[in-house]
Each structure stands twice: as C-alpha cells, then as structure tokens.
Amino acid sequence: VESPDSVSSSFGYKTRGECYYHSEKEMIDRFVRTVCVGGNYLLNNGPMGNGRLDPEAIRLYGVIGDWLEVNGESIYKTRRNPLPTRPQWGDISVSKDGQALYLHILEWPESGRISVTDLPAAAASAVYLANDEKADFIQEGATLKITLPAKPLDEYDTVVRVGFTKNVGEQ
C-alpha cells in the first residue's frame, strides 16, 4: 500500500483559486494511519513559480519532523497493526522484531482510559514516548487497560510503547 499525499489541497503550487493547507493534526493523523496499515506515505508539495519551496510547506515539514524526532521509533522499521481490529481512539503499529506495540492515541478519550483487546501475550511494560514515563496499566486476560494522564502529552498523537517478552507481531 502506498499513499501519495500533499501538504495542501493541490499537488502543485497555486497562486489563484481555492487551495488550503492541511492542519498539522490532519497531516500526522494521515501519516500514522497509513503506516499502521502497512503503507508507505509519500508527502508532496509543489514548488512556487520561482522554484523555491513554499514557506507553509516547509513549516508543516518541520512540525512533522519535530514529532518524528520524539516518536520516530513508532513509525520507522515498524509493521502494520497485527491485531484484528483498529481501536476507536487511534491506531497501532508493531516493532519489526515484534517485541513492542505502539499505541497511537489520536483521539483523547473522555474516560481517561484506553483498552487494547486480543493481545496474544502479557505486557511487560508501557511507556509514553513523549516523556519516557511509565504508563499505568493492568492486563485482564487478552485485554490491556491503560489509565491516561488528564491531558494528552502530545497535541497530535500521544504514543505509548507496550513491551512484551515474546513476539506479538505477525511473522
């Protein structure tokens, strides 16, 4: 799966007509969801008439780059969600070695908790990538429940790395 996208509603630079830029949140959501289904995300912007890059495109690339600096391990060298469903609150990727699930919390739940069902093994740890602090979790059978902080740790996507002692990814 390959998903070409653009920082704006046009694949080329437009000086006239309707054109809008996607929000930072929208860009990161689209990026994360593509990776979590096993896709390759291609992000485009058209050069301006003078051949330079559009300053707004450069700003958006910077926001994505800053997010990747903290959360890159949940994107690079990962595979698609190995579980049978996508959670309502976001999406999931798995490390290439199958030892960690990355829970991408794209929609902060009002309940202050998230659950992951159908886990094939017991979780050994849960850590927020944004601050390297442990996440409060319990596991009941194949269901992992994480109690979240009062507010998101990242305004776009708070990522929790859940570690396992055995491979939980697809082979």
DOBA-533177 format. One line per field, with one value per residue: residue number from 1; x, y, z of N, C-alpha, C in turn. Coordinates in Angstrom, 1 decimal, padded with zeros to 4 digits. Atoms other than C-alpha are relative to their C-alpha. Layout:
BEGIN
nr = [NUM,...]
n.c1 = [X,...]
n.c2 = [Y,...]
n.c3 = [Z,...]
ca.c1 = [X,...]
ca.c2 = [Y,...]
ca.c3 = [Z,...]
c.c1 = [X,...]
c.c2 = [Y,...]
c.c3 = [Z,...]
This chain:
BEGIN
nr = [1,2,3,4,5,6,7,8,9,10,11,12,13,14,15,16,17,18,19,20,21,22,23,24,25,26,27,28,29,30,31,32,33,34,35,36,37,38,39,40,41,42,43,44,45,46,47,48,49,50,51,52,53,54,55,56,57,58,59,60,61,62,63,64,65,66,67,68,69,70,71,72,73,74,75,76,77,78,79,80,81,82,83,84,85,86,87,88,89,90,91,92,93,94,95,96,97,98,99,100,101,102,103,104,105,106,107,108,109,110,111,112,113,114,115,116,117,118,119,120,121,122,123,124,125,126,127,128,129,130,131,132,133,134,135,136,137,138,139,140,141,142,143,144,145,146,147,148,149,150,151,152,153,154,155,156,157,158,159,160,161,162,163,164,165,166,167,168,169,170,171]
n.c1 = [000.8,-000.8,001.0,-000.5,000.8,-000.5,000.1,001.2,001.0,-000.5,-001.3,-000.9,000.1,001.1,000.0,001.4,000.9,000.1,-001.0,-000.2,-001.0,000.5,-000.5,-001.1,000.7,000.4,-001.1,-000.6,001.0,000.0,-001.3,000.1,000.9,-000.6,-001.0,000.6,000.6,-001.1,-000.2,-001.1,000.6,-000.8,000.5,-000.4,000.4,-000.4,-000.8,000.6,-000.4,-001.4,-000.8,-000.2,001.0,001.0,-000.3,000.9,-000.3,-001.2,000.4,000.7,-001.0,-000.7,000.8,-000.1,-001.3,-000.1,000.8,-000.8,-001.2,000.5,000.8,-000.4,-000.1,001.4,000.2,-001.1,-000.3,001.2,000.9,001.5,000.7,000.2,001.2,001.2,000.8,-000.6,000.7,000.7,-000.8,-001.2,-000.5,-001.1,-001.0,-000.8,-001.5,-000.4,-000.3,001.3,-000.1,000.7,001.1,000.0,001.4,000.1,001.3,000.3,001.2,-000.1,001.3,000.5,-000.1,-001.3,-000.6,000.1,-000.1,-000.4,000.5,-000.5,-001.4,-000.5,-001.0,000.0,-000.8,-001.0,-000.2,000.7,-000.7,000.3,-001.2,-000.2,-000.8,-000.7,000.6,000.9,001.4,000.7,000.8,000.3,000.4,000.9,000.0,-000.6,000.3,-000.9,000.7,-000.9,000.5,-000.8,000.0,001.2,-000.1,-000.9,-001.4,-000.3,001.2,000.4,000.1,-000.8,-000.4,-000.4,-000.7,000.3,-001.0,000.4,-001.2,000.0,000.4,001.5,000.2,000.2,-001.2]
n.c2 = [-001.2,-001.3,-001.1,-001.3,-001.1,-001.3,-000.9,-000.8,000.7,000.1,000.7,-001.0,-001.2,-000.8,-001.4,-000.5,001.0,000.6,000.9,-000.2,000.9,000.9,-000.4,000.9,001.2,000.7,000.6,001.1,001.1,000.7,000.7,001.1,001.1,000.7,000.9,001.1,001.1,000.5,-000.8,-000.9,-001.3,-000.9,-001.3,-000.9,-001.4,-000.6,-001.2,-001.3,-000.4,-000.4,001.2,000.2,000.7,-000.9,-000.1,000.7,001.4,000.2,000.0,001.3,001.1,-000.2,000.5,001.5,000.4,-000.1,001.1,001.2,000.0,000.6,001.2,000.7,001.4,000.5,-000.1,000.6,001.4,000.6,000.7,-000.3,000.5,001.4,000.4,000.1,-001.2,-001.4,-000.6,-001.2,-001.2,-000.2,001.1,000.8,000.6,001.0,000.0,001.0,001.2,000.5,-000.1,-001.2,-000.6,-001.4,-000.4,-001.4,-000.6,-001.2,-000.6,000.2,000.4,-000.7,000.9,000.0,001.3,000.7,001.5,000.7,001.4,001.1,000.1,001.4,000.2,-000.9,-001.2,-000.1,-001.4,-001.0,-001.3,-001.1,-000.5,-001.5,-000.3,001.2,000.4,001.2,-000.1,000.8,001.0,001.4,000.9,001.1,001.0,-000.6,-001.4,-001.0,-001.3,-001.1,-001.3,-001.1,-001.2,-000.9,-000.7,000.7,-000.4,-000.6,-000.5,000.6,001.5,000.5,001.4,000.9,001.2,001.1,001.0,001.4,000.9,000.9,-000.7,-000.1,-000.4,001.0,000.6]
n.c3 = [000.0,000.1,-000.1,000.3,-000.7,000.2,-001.2,000.3,000.8,001.4,000.1,000.6,-000.6,000.6,-000.4,000.1,-000.2,-001.3,-000.4,-001.4,-000.6,-001.0,-001.4,-000.5,-000.5,001.2,000.7,-000.8,000.0,001.3,000.0,-001.0,000.5,001.1,-000.5,-000.8,000.9,000.7,001.2,000.2,000.1,000.8,-000.3,001.1,000.1,001.3,-000.1,000.4,001.4,000.1,-000.3,-001.5,-000.8,-000.7,-001.5,-000.8,000.1,-000.8,-001.4,-000.2,-000.1,-001.3,-001.1,000.2,-000.4,-001.4,-000.6,000.3,-000.9,-001.3,000.2,001.2,-000.1,000.3,001.4,000.7,-000.2,-000.6,000.9,-000.2,-001.2,000.2,-000.6,001.0,000.1,-000.3,-001.1,000.2,-000.4,000.8,000.8,-000.6,000.8,-000.8,000.4,000.9,-000.7,-000.6,-001.5,-000.5,000.7,-000.2,000.0,000.5,-000.5,000.8,-000.5,-001.5,-000.5,-001.2,-001.1,-000.6,000.1,001.3,-000.1,001.2,-000.2,000.8,-000.1,000.0,-001.1,-001.1,000.1,-001.0,-000.3,000.8,-000.1,000.9,000.7,-000.1,-001.2,-000.5,-001.3,000.0,000.1,-001.0,000.8,-000.5,001.0,-000.4,001.1,001.2,000.1,-000.7,-000.3,-000.4,-000.6,000.7,-000.7,000.2,001.4,000.9,-000.2,001.3,000.6,001.2,-000.1,-001.2,000.3,-001.1,000.4,-000.9,000.2,-000.3,-000.1,001.2,001.2,000.1,001.3,001.1,000.5]
ca.c1 = [000.0,001.4,-000.4,000.6,-000.5,000.1,000.6,-002.3,-005.4,-003.3,-000.4,001.1,001.7,-001.4,-001.3,-005.0,-008.1,-009.2,-006.4,-005.9,-003.2,-003.9,-003.6,-000.6,-003.0,-004.5,-001.1,000.2,-003.1,-002.9,000.8,000.2,-002.8,-001.0,001.9,-000.4,-002.0,001.4,001.6,004.3,003.4,004.6,004.3,004.4,004.4,004.7,007.5,006.5,006.8,010.4,011.4,011.6,009.7,006.5,007.2,004.0,005.0,008.4,006.7,004.5,007.5,009.2,006.2,006.2,009.9,009.7,007.0,009.2,012.2,010.2,008.0,010.0,010.5,006.7,007.0,010.4,011.1,007.6,004.9,001.1,-001.2,-001.1,-004.3,-007.7,-009.2,-008.3,-009.1,-011.6,-009.1,-006.4,-004.2,-001.4,001.9,004.4,008.2,009.9,011.1,007.5,008.6,006.6,003.3,003.0,-000.4,-001.1,-003.7,-005.1,-008.4,-008.1,-010.9,-013.1,-013.0,-009.3,-008.6,-007.9,-008.2,-006.5,-008.1,-007.0,-003.4,-001.5,000.8,001.2,002.5,005.8,005.9,004.2,006.0,005.0,007.4,006.8,008.5,009.8,007.5,005.7,002.1,-000.3,-001.7,-003.4,-004.0,-007.0,-006.6,-006.1,-007.2,-004.8,-006.2,-004.2,-005.1,-004.0,-002.9,-005.5,-004.3,-002.6,001.2,001.4,-001.1,-001.2,-000.6,000.5,002.3,002.6,005.2,004.0,006.8,006.4,008.8,007.8,007.0,003.4,003.8,002.9,005.6]
ca.c2 = [000.0,003.4,006.6,009.8,013.0,016.7,019.4,021.2,020.5,020.8,018.7,021.8,025.3,027.6,031.4,031.7,029.7,027.6,025.9,025.3,023.7,020.7,021.2,019.7,017.3,016.2,015.6,013.5,011.5,010.6,009.7,007.5,005.7,004.9,003.4,001.4,-000.4,-001.2,001.6,003.8,007.5,009.9,013.6,016.2,019.9,021.8,024.4,028.1,029.8,030.9,027.3,027.7,025.7,027.3,028.6,027.0,023.6,024.0,024.8,021.7,019.5,021.0,020.1,016.5,016.3,017.5,014.9,012.2,013.2,012.1,009.4,008.0,004.6,004.1,004.7,003.7,000.0,-000.9,-003.1,-002.8,-003.4,-007.1,-007.2,-008.0,-004.5,-000.8,000.9,003.7,006.1,005.7,003.1,000.6,-000.3,-003.1,-003.1,-005.1,-007.6,-008.0,-007.1,-003.8,-002.4,001.3,002.7,005.9,007.9,010.2,010.9,011.5,009.6,011.4,008.4,008.8,005.2,003.1,-000.6,-002.9,-006.3,-009.6,-009.3,-012.6,-012.2,-010.5,-006.9,-006.4,-002.6,000.5,003.9,007.2,008.2,011.9,011.8,008.3,007.9,004.7,004.3,003.0,-000.3,-003.6,-006.6,-008.9,-011.9,-010.6,-007.1,-004.3,-001.2,002.0,004.9,008.1,011.4,014.2,015.8,014.4,014.5,015.4,017.6,015.5,011.8,010.6,007.3,004.5,001.8,-001.5,-004.0,-007.8,-010.7,-012.6,-011.7,-010.4,-009.2,-011.0,-013.2]
ca.c3 = [000.0,-001.0,-000.1,-002.0,-000.2,-000.4,002.3,000.6,-001.4,-004.6,-005.7,-007.4,-006.1,-006.7,-006.6,-007.5,-006.9,-004.0,-002.2,001.5,003.7,005.8,009.6,011.5,013.2,009.9,008.4,011.3,011.5,007.8,008.1,011.2,009.8,006.6,008.4,010.8,007.8,006.5,003.9,002.6,003.0,000.3,001.1,-001.7,-002.2,-005.5,-005.9,-006.2,-009.6,-008.7,-007.9,-004.1,-001.6,-000.2,003.4,004.7,003.3,005.0,008.3,008.0,007.3,010.4,012.6,011.2,011.7,015.3,016.0,014.4,016.5,019.6,018.1,015.2,016.6,016.3,012.6,011.3,010.9,012.0,010.6,010.4,013.3,013.9,015.9,014.3,014.9,014.9,018.2,018.3,019.9,017.3,015.7,016.4,014.8,015.9,016.0,013.4,016.0,017.3,020.9,021.1,020.2,019.6,020.6,018.7,020.7,018.1,019.8,023.6,025.3,027.8,030.0,030.6,029.7,026.6,026.1,023.6,023.1,021.6,022.8,022.2,025.3,028.6,028.5,030.4,030.3,029.0,028.4,026.9,024.2,024.8,028.3,028.8,031.9,032.7,031.8,034.5,033.0,034.0,031.9,032.3,030.1,026.5,027.3,028.3,030.0,030.3,032.6,030.8,032.2,032.4,029.1,026.0,026.3,022.6,020.8,017.7,018.7,022.2,021.6,024.2,023.7,025.2,025.6,025.6,026.4,023.3,019.7,019.3,015.7,012.5,011.0]
c.c1 = [000.9,-001.0,000.7,-000.9,000.7,-000.2,-001.2,-001.0,000.4,001.4,001.0,-000.2,-001.1,000.1,-001.5,-000.9,-000.1,001.1,000.2,001.0,-000.7,000.6,001.1,-000.6,-000.4,001.1,000.6,-001.0,000.1,001.3,-000.1,-000.9,000.5,001.0,-000.6,-000.8,001.1,000.4,001.3,-000.6,000.9,-000.6,000.6,-000.3,000.6,000.9,-000.8,000.5,001.5,000.9,000.3,-001.2,-000.9,000.3,-001.0,000.3,001.3,-000.3,-000.7,001.0,000.8,-000.8,000.0,001.3,000.2,-000.7,000.8,001.2,-000.3,-000.6,000.5,000.1,-001.3,-000.4,001.0,000.2,-001.1,-000.8,-001.4,-000.5,-000.2,-001.3,-001.2,-000.8,000.9,-000.8,-000.7,000.8,001.2,000.4,001.2,001.0,000.8,001.4,000.3,000.3,-001.2,000.0,-000.8,-001.1,000.1,-001.5,000.0,-001.3,-000.3,-001.2,000.0,-001.3,-000.4,000.1,001.4,000.7,-000.1,000.2,000.5,-000.4,000.7,001.5,000.4,000.9,-000.2,000.9,001.0,000.2,-000.9,000.6,-000.5,001.2,000.3,000.9,000.7,-000.5,-000.9,-001.4,-000.6,-000.9,-000.3,-000.4,-000.9,-000.2,000.7,-000.3,000.9,-000.8,001.0,-000.7,000.9,000.1,-001.2,-000.1,000.9,001.5,000.6,-001.3,-000.5,-000.2,000.9,000.2,000.4,000.7,-000.3,000.9,-000.5,001.3,000.0,-000.6,-001.6,-000.4,-000.2,001.3,000.1]
c.c2 = [001.2,001.1,001.4,001.1,001.3,000.8,000.9,-000.7,000.0,-000.6,001.0,001.3,000.9,001.4,000.5,-001.3,-000.6,-001.0,000.3,-001.0,-000.9,000.4,-001.0,-001.3,-000.9,-000.7,-001.2,-001.2,-000.8,-000.8,-001.3,-001.1,-000.7,-001.0,-001.2,-001.0,-000.6,000.7,000.8,001.4,000.9,001.4,001.0,001.4,000.5,001.2,001.3,000.3,000.3,-001.2,-000.3,-000.7,001.0,000.0,-000.8,-001.5,-000.3,-000.1,-001.3,-001.1,000.1,-000.6,-001.5,-000.5,000.1,-001.1,-001.3,-000.1,-000.7,-001.4,-000.9,-001.5,-000.7,000.0,-000.7,-001.4,-000.7,-000.7,000.4,-000.6,-001.5,-000.5,000.1,001.3,001.2,000.6,001.3,001.3,000.3,-001.1,-000.6,-000.4,-000.9,000.1,-001.1,-001.3,-000.6,000.1,001.2,000.4,001.5,000.5,001.5,000.6,001.3,000.8,-000.2,-000.3,000.8,-000.8,000.0,-001.3,-000.5,-001.4,-000.5,-001.5,-000.9,000.0,-001.5,-000.4,001.0,001.2,000.0,001.5,000.9,001.4,001.0,000.5,001.5,000.4,-001.1,-000.5,-001.2,000.3,-000.9,-001.0,-001.3,-000.8,-001.1,-000.9,000.6,001.5,000.9,001.3,000.9,001.2,001.1,001.2,000.9,000.6,-000.8,000.6,000.6,000.5,-000.7,-001.5,-000.3,-001.5,-000.7,-001.2,-001.1,-001.1,-001.4,-000.8,-001.0,000.8,000.0,000.5,-001.1,-000.4,000.2]
c.c3 = [000.0,000.0,-000.4,000.6,-000.3,001.3,-000.2,-000.8,-001.5,000.0,-000.6,000.8,-000.7,000.6,000.0,000.1,001.4,000.3,001.5,000.5,001.0,001.4,000.4,000.5,-001.1,-000.7,000.8,000.1,-001.3,-000.1,000.9,-000.5,-001.2,000.4,000.8,-000.8,-000.9,-001.3,000.1,-000.3,-000.8,000.1,-001.0,000.2,-001.4,000.3,-000.4,-001.4,-000.1,000.4,001.4,000.6,000.7,001.5,000.8,-000.1,000.9,001.5,000.4,000.1,001.3,001.1,000.0,000.5,001.5,000.7,-000.2,000.9,001.3,-000.2,-001.1,000.1,-000.2,-001.4,-000.8,000.3,000.8,-001.0,000.4,001.3,-000.2,000.7,-000.9,-000.2,000.2,001.1,-000.4,000.2,-000.9,-000.9,000.7,-001.1,000.9,-000.5,-000.9,000.7,000.7,001.6,000.6,-000.9,000.2,-000.1,-000.3,000.5,-000.7,000.4,001.5,000.5,001.2,001.2,000.7,000.0,-001.5,000.3,-001.4,000.3,-000.9,000.0,000.2,001.2,001.1,-000.2,001.2,000.5,-000.9,000.3,-001.0,-000.7,000.2,001.2,000.6,001.4,-000.2,000.0,001.0,-000.8,000.9,-001.2,000.6,-001.2,-001.3,-000.2,000.9,000.2,000.6,000.5,-000.5,001.0,-000.3,-001.4,-000.8,000.3,-001.3,-000.7,-001.2,000.2,001.2,-000.3,001.3,-000.6,001.0,-000.4,000.4,000.1,-001.1,-001.2,-000.1,-001.4,-001.0,-000.5,-001.5]
